[in-house]
Amino acid sequence: MKIYIDDGSTNIKLAWLEDGFVKTFMSPNSFKREWSMQFGDNVGVENYEIEGEQFSFDSQAADAEVTTETRYQYSRVNAVAIHHALHTAGITPQSVDIVVTLPLSEFLTSGNTPNEANITRKKDSVKRPVNAQGASDFVINSVSVLPESIPAGFTQLGELTEEESLLIVDLGGTTLDVSQVKGQMSGITMTYCDPKIGVSMVTSAIRDVMAGSARTRISPLTASKLLVSYEGDKAWLNKRVYDDNQRQGVIDRIQQQETVLSNRVTDALERFSGYTHVMCVGGGANISAVVSAVKAATQVPDDCFFVSNHTQFDLVIGMLNMNEDVTDESAES
C-alpha cells in the first residue's frame, strides 16, 4: 500500500487510493512525552514508543512538543505523528510505502539542486520503528521525499501553456514556501522558503494572550482551533473564551498578527515577477486576510487566482496525482 503524506508542523495530511477512489485524512499534532492513562473499552491509539522514549497524543497538553521548528522534520515526534495519523485514519496496520515532504529550504541546496544529505536524513528518520500501545504496528517499507509547495499545483500547471507560469504560495504552520513553476511543469523559474514565516506567528500570539489576560495555558492545537473559530465558528470561540473582554483581547491579537503575517508574506513575494497565475495553499490559505493580501500584491485577474476548497490537502493530493492514475476523487474528513 502506498500512502502520500504531507507531514506538516500543525497537521499530518494523508492521501491514498482505495478501490479507485482518493481518500484523504488529517490528523492534528499535539504530542507530549510519556504515556497518557486511558479509560473505557473504546479508547483509540494514543500511546507510542520510539527508540526507548514514550509519547502520547493529547489535544489539551499545554506542554506539547514543539513542532513549529525545522528540526521537527527529523525528530522522533515527527515519526510518531506519522504513525498516529496512519492509525487514526482507519487504515489496517500493515507494511506501507510512503511519500513525505520537506520544506524547500531543506529539500534544495543553495544551488537549487536536491539536498541529498537532508533527503537521506529524512528517510532514515521516518523509517524508525514506532510501537503503538494496544495495536498492531505499521512498518515503513520504503520512503520517498518530495519538496513542499510544487506538487500542489500539479493540476493547474497541466492546464497552462509553457509560456505561462504559476506562483504557488504555500503558507504552513512553520514555513512559507513559494515556487514559480512553468506551465506543463516544464521547469522551475524560482523558489523561496522562509522557515520563520508561518501560521504559528498567529497561534503563538494566541497562546501568549491566553496565558496573560485569561491566565490560561492552552495547547498549540487549542490555539489553532481558536484561530479557525475566530472566522468560522463563533459559538466555539464564545464557549472556550466566555469572558467578553478576554475574548475581544484574543480577537484583537489575532487581527494584529494576521496583519503582520500578511505583510511578511507579501514582502517575500516581491522577489518574484513574470508569473501569470497564482495559487494559495496550506493552512495559511484559510486565513482570509492573508489571501486578500496575496491577491492585492500579485494583481492577477480573478480567473488566474486559485484557492481551493481543500487548501490543507492541495499538496498531498497533488503528490498523489503526480504518481497515480486517478479516475475518481472522494474526500474523507
Number of C-alpha atoms within 10 A of each C-alpha: 11 17 20 27 29 26 26 29 24 22 22 24 26 27 26 20 20 10 7 13 14 19 19 22 19 21 20 19 28 26 30 22 18 14 18 15 8 12 7 5 6 7 9 12 18 20 25 27 20 16 10 8 13 20 23 26 23 20 17 16 18 18 15 21 17 16 23 23 14 17 10 18 24 17 15 19 26 22 21 27 27 23 25 25 23 23 21 15 18 9 10 12 14 13 14 14 15 21 21 24 24 22 24 26 21 22 21 20 14 9 7 14 9 16 16 13 11 18 21 13 12 23 18 13 17 23 15 15 17 25 20 22 15 12 13 12 18 20 17 17 13 15 21 14 18 20 21 30 34 26 21 27 27 22 16 19 22 14 11 17 13 15 11 16 26 27 28 24 27 29 26 27 26 23 25 27 28 26 25 25 25 23 23 18 20 14 12 15 16 15 20 19 21 18 18 16 20 25 26 25 18 23 24 18 17 26 22 19 22 20 13 12 13 17 11 14 18 19 22 28 22 20 21 21 16 25 22 16 16 19 13 11 13 13 12 15 20 15 10 14 18 12 12 10 12 17 21 12 16 25 19 14 18 22 15 13 20 20 16 14 23 20 16 17 24 17 12 16 18 10 10 16 12 11 18 20 25 25 25 27 27 27 20 25 25 20 16 13 16 23 21 12 17 24 19 11 15 19 14 15 11 10 8 13 18 18 15 13 11 15 18 23 25 24 29 28 27 21 28 24 18 14 9 12 10 13 9 10 12 11 12 10 8
